[in-house]
Amino acid sequence: MAQAQASQAEAPDADSSQIHVEHDKKGRQFVIRLNGSHDRAVLLYEYVGKKTVDLQHTEVPDAYRGRGIAKHLAKAAMDFVVEEDLKAHLTCWYIQKYVKENPHPLYDEHITQ
């Protein structure tokens, strides 16, 4: 509960209570459906080894940028890496920025060059 309140404080333009990140394991992506429409924000990844993922690309439609939406995708991806005890290669510049701006010892342990 405190986490949701913190998210709302960080991103006042995004209605955090309405943001739900779906993990499509088969499609190797994290998805947020925006306003129940066909618009989607996505974070794409690939396995580059048995226990290593490459977080490749984050994309938020222009109309939704600047609302903190990509932050939710980045957090979900990094939490997945930690929970599954994977290593992450951060190809995506936004994920690199997110990890730098949101330091977390568990994230650091799972990042590889």
Secondary structure, DSSP 4 states (H G I P E B T S, - for coil): -HHHHHHHHH-TTS-GGG--EEEETTTTEEEEE-TTSS-EEEEEEEEEETTEEEEEEEE--GGGTTSSHHHHHHHHHHHHHHHTT-EEEE-SHHHHHHHHHS--HHHHHHEE-
